[in-house]
């Protein structure tokens, strides 16, 4: 009996020691980088909130692999050099296990090289360029949001069924704006060969006056305009266009216009019947997961979640899913585990699937028409249609062209 008691005590002490050791394990660290200041600072604020909420939930449920998650945050100021300095700091000083961000596509391409150099996994949750999972493929980068290619193709499928034949574009004069227009018109012409392109104009990012561009649109007399302006640029353009009744003359399709950073500031000024999309819209889908996310987010921040928050929240949950599959934080082992077969994980917008071939999430894209809501105090999407992820992602032939350089 005494011998058995000693054995039991020894086992208890061993378990207690193991438990204490696990409890003292260092947290899994995330280095988070978005623009968090200036007119576009809402992207970083929303991204940080998404991380905070996900970490609260994951840590409250016991963490991952017996470890808590922790995050450090930095403001890229939308500059590649600052983002690279932040990434180096997170990696070398904070010993981050993962990098998350950024907002800008140009910055994402710079951070991709840092991730490759240090063999550190980078989760892209806001930047939308498709080149980071295509021509500039990097095995240490995973994109968890629908990219510019997917939104442009979704827009083409959505608009092809409508009667507009003459098209032009007004978009921001940098990588994203030009990519969006090229990909949209290529797919639209494939679906509807008789469409005619009558013009294009590309104002600088953060332009103040759009009168010259509005005049170009009027002179070209298109039936419809592809408009990948976003954020404050979209707000300013819509206000100026509405003042001269532009939206009464021409139909507009905004591939990221349904972001709340555009709809909330506009309030009642948003014209009804604009075609818009977003990477996530808080009223869709009507699922338990989404309702729960919106409720928690609103209770915590007194605002509805924009796509920047939800996509970043989903990015943290991708990290959790990848860690569980890999059983380790080792970057090479984790990449290998994720590439073993498609990895599906549940998010507020539904199931996302990480494709092994190009590290791009496959997900549906929603489009709809604007209509003012008394309940919310701003315009929301009505007549929502969901364009299927498999329909708008890279084809098997396109996947074969992705260069998988180690």
Residue pairs with C-beta under 8 A, 6 or more apart in sequence:
22 66
22 67
25 66
25 67
26 67
27 63
27 67
27 68
27 69
27 70
28 63
28 64
28 65
28 67
28 68
28 69
28 70
28 97
28 98
28 319
28 323
28 329
29 69
29 70
29 71
29 72
29 90
29 94
29 95
29 96
29 97
29 98
30 51
30 69
30 70
30 71
30 72
30 96
30 97
30 98
30 99
30 100
30 316
30 319
31 71
31 72
31 74
31 86
31 87
31 89
31 90
31 91
31 94
31 96
31 98
31 99
31 100
32 47
32 48
32 51
32 71
32 72
32 73
32 74
32 99
32 100
32 101
32 312
33 73
33 74
33 75
33 76
33 83
33 86
33 87
33 90
33 99
33 100
33 101
33 102
33 111
34 43
34 44
34 47
34 48
34 75
34 76
34 101
34 102
34 103
34 126
34 308
35 41
35 43
35 44
35 75
35 76
35 77
35 78
35 102
35 103
35 104
36 43
36 44
36 45
36 48
36 73
36 75
36 76
37 44
37 75
37 77
38 77
38 78
39 206
39 231
39 232
40 78
40 103
40 231
40 232
41 75
42 231
42 261
42 306
42 308
43 103
43 126
43 231
43 261
43 308
44 73
44 75
44 76
44 103
46 261
46 305
46 306
46 308
46 309
46 312
47 100
47 101
47 103
47 125
47 126
47 308
47 309
47 312
48 73
48 312
49 297
49 300
49 301
49 305
49 309
50 125
50 305
50 308
50 309
50 310
50 311
50 312
50 313
50 314
50 315
50 316
51 71
51 73
51 100
51 312
51 313
51 316
52 71
53 296
53 297
53 300
53 309
53 313
54 312
54 313
54 316
54 317
55 69
55 70
55 71
55 316
58 64
58 69
58 316
58 317
58 320
59 68
59 69
63 69
64 319
64 320
64 323
64 324
65 323
65 324
65 327
65 328
65 329
69 316
69 319
69 320
71 100
72 90
72 94
72 96
74 86
74 89
74 90
75 82
76 82
76 83
76 86
76 101
76 102
76 103
76 104
76 107
78 103
78 104
78 107
79 107
80 104
80 106
80 107
80 109
80 110
81 110
83 101
83 102
83 107
83 110
83 111
84 110
84 111
84 114
87 99
87 111
87 114
87 115
88 114
90 96
90 99
91 99
91 114
91 118
91 120
96 120
97 120
97 121
97 329
98 120
98 121
98 122
98 123
98 319
99 111
99 114
99 115
99 120
99 121
99 122
99 123
100 122
100 123
100 125
100 312
100 315
100 316
101 107
101 108
101 111
101 122
101 124
101 125
101 126
101 127
102 108
102 111
102 124
102 126
102 127
103 126
103 127
103 308
104 127
105 127
105 128
105 129
105 131
105 132
105 148
105 174
105 175
105 176
106 174
106 175
107 127
108 124
108 127
108 129
108 132
109 129
109 131
109 132
109 136
111 122
112 122
112 132
112 136
112 138
112 141
113 138
114 120
114 122
115 121
115 122
115 138
115 140
115 141
116 138
116 139
116 140
116 141
119 140
119 331
119 332
120 140
120 331
121 140
121 141
121 142
121 331
121 334
121 335
122 138
122 140
122 141
122 142
123 142
123 144
123 315
123 318
123 319
124 132
124 141
124 142
124 143
124 144
124 145
124 315
125 144
125 145
125 308
125 311
125 312
125 314
125 315
126 145
126 308
126 311
126 312
128 145
128 146
128 147
128 148
128 151
128 176
128 256
128 279
129 147
129 148
129 175
129 176
129 179
130 147
130 148
130 149
130 150
130 179
130 183
130 360
131 175
131 179
132 138
132 141
132 143
133 141
133 143
133 147
133 358
133 359
133 360
133 402
134 149
134 358
134 394
134 402
135 403
137 358
137 359
137 402
137 403
137 404
137 405
138 359
139 335
139 359
139 404
139 406
140 331
140 335
141 359
142 318
142 322
142 338
142 354
142 359
142 361
143 359
143 360
143 361
144 311
144 314
144 315
144 318
144 352
144 354
144 361
145 279
145 307
145 311
145 314
145 315
145 361
145 363
146 154
146 279
146 361
146 363
146 365
146 389
146 392
147 360
148 176
148 179
148 180
148 183
148 228
148 255
149 179
149 183
149 392
149 393
149 394
150 363
150 365
150 389
150 392
150 393
151 180
151 255
151 256
151 277
151 279
151 365
152 179
152 180
152 181
152 182
152 183
152 184
152 187
152 255
153 183
153 184
153 187
153 387
153 391
153 392
154 255
154 277
154 365
154 367
154 387
154 391
154 392
155 184
155 226
155 253
155 255
155 277
155 367
156 184
156 185
156 187
156 188
156 190
156 191
157 187
157 191
157 387
157 391
157 392
158 253
158 275
158 277
158 367
158 385
158 387
159 188
159 224
159 253
159 275
160 188
160 191
160 192
162 224
162 251
163 223
164 195
164 222
164 223
164 224
164 251
165 194
165 195
165 196
165 223
166 195
166 196
166 198
166 220
166 221
166 222
166 223
166 224
167 185
167 188
167 195
167 196
167 197
167 198
167 222
167 223
167 224
167 225
167 226
168 197
168 198
168 199
168 200
168 201
168 217
168 220
168 222
168 225
168 226
169 181
169 184
169 185
169 199
169 200
169 201
169 202
169 225
169 226
169 227
169 228
170 200
170 201
170 202
170 203
170 210
170 213
170 217
170 225
170 226
170 227
170 229
170 237
171 177
171 178
171 180
171 181
171 200
171 202
171 226
171 227
171 228
171 229
172 202
172 203
172 204
172 205
172 228
172 229
172 230
172 233
173 202
173 203
173 204
173 205
174 205
176 228
177 202
177 228
177 229
178 202
180 226
180 228
180 255
181 200
181 226
181 228
184 226
184 255
185 195
185 197
185 226
188 195
189 195
198 220
198 221
198 222
199 216
199 217
199 220
199 222
201 213
201 216
201 217
203 210
203 213
203 229
203 233
205 233
206 232
206 233
207 233
207 236
208 236
209 240
210 236
210 237
210 240
210 241
211 240
213 237
214 240
214 241
214 244
214 246
217 225
217 246
217 250
218 246
218 249
222 250
223 250
223 251
224 250
224 251
224 252
224 253
225 250
225 251
225 252
225 253
226 253
226 255
227 234
227 237
227 252
227 253
227 254
227 255
227 257
228 254
228 255
228 256
229 237
229 254
229 257
230 256
230 257
230 259
230 262
231 259
231 261
231 262
232 261
232 265
234 254
234 256
234 257
234 259
234 262
235 262
235 265
235 266
238 247
238 262
238 266
238 269
238 270
238 271
238 274
239 266
239 269
241 247
242 269
242 271
247 271
247 273
247 274
251 273
251 275
252 274
252 275
253 274
253 275
253 276
254 262
254 274
254 275
254 276
254 277
255 277
256 277
256 278
256 279
257 263
257 274
257 276
257 277
257 278
258 276
258 277
258 278
258 281
258 368
258 370
258 381
259 278
259 279
259 306
259 307
259 308
260 282
260 303
260 304
260 305
260 306
260 307
260 378
261 306
261 308
263 270
263 370
263 378
263 379
263 380
264 378
266 378
266 379
267 377
267 378
267 379
268 372
268 378
268 379
270 370
270 372
270 378
270 379
271 370
272 369
272 370
272 371
272 372
272 379
273 369
273 370
273 371
274 369
274 370
275 367
275 368
275 369
276 367
276 368
276 369
276 370
276 381
277 365
277 366
277 367
277 368
278 307
278 366
278 381
279 307
279 310
279 311
279 365
280 305
280 306
280 307
280 310
280 311
280 348
280 349
281 307
281 366
281 368
281 380
281 381
281 384
282 290
282 294
282 304
282 305
282 306
282 310
283 380
283 381
283 384
284 290
284 349
284 366
284 381
284 384
284 386
285 349
285 350
287 348
287 350
289 346
289 347
289 348
289 350
290 348
290 349
292 348
293 305
293 310
293 313
293 348
294 304
294 305
294 348
297 303
297 304
297 305
297 309
298 304
298 305
304 376
305 313
305 348
310 347
310 348
310 349
313 347
313 348
314 345
314 347
314 348
314 349
314 352
317 345
317 346
317 347
318 343
318 345
318 352
318 354
318 361
320 345
321 343
321 345
322 334
322 337
322 338
322 343
322 354
323 329
323 334
325 337
325 338
325 340
325 343
326 333
326 334
326 336
326 337
326 338
327 333
327 337
328 334
338 354
338 356
338 359
339 356
340 356
341 356
342 353
342 354
342 355
342 356
343 353
343 354
344 351
344 352
344 353
344 354
345 351
345 352
345 354
349 363
349 364
350 363
350 364
351 363
352 361
352 362
352 363
353 361
353 362
353 363
353 389
354 360
354 361
354 362
355 361
355 362
355 393
355 399
357 394
357 399
357 402
358 394
358 399
358 402
360 393
360 394
362 389
362 390
362 393
363 389
364 386
364 387
364 388
364 389
365 386
365 387
365 389
365 392
366 381
366 384
366 385
366 386
366 387
367 381
367 384
367 385
367 387
368 381
368 382
368 383
368 384
368 385
369 381
369 382
369 383
370 379
370 380
370 381
370 382
371 379
371 380
371 381
371 382
372 378
372 379
373 379
373 380
394 402
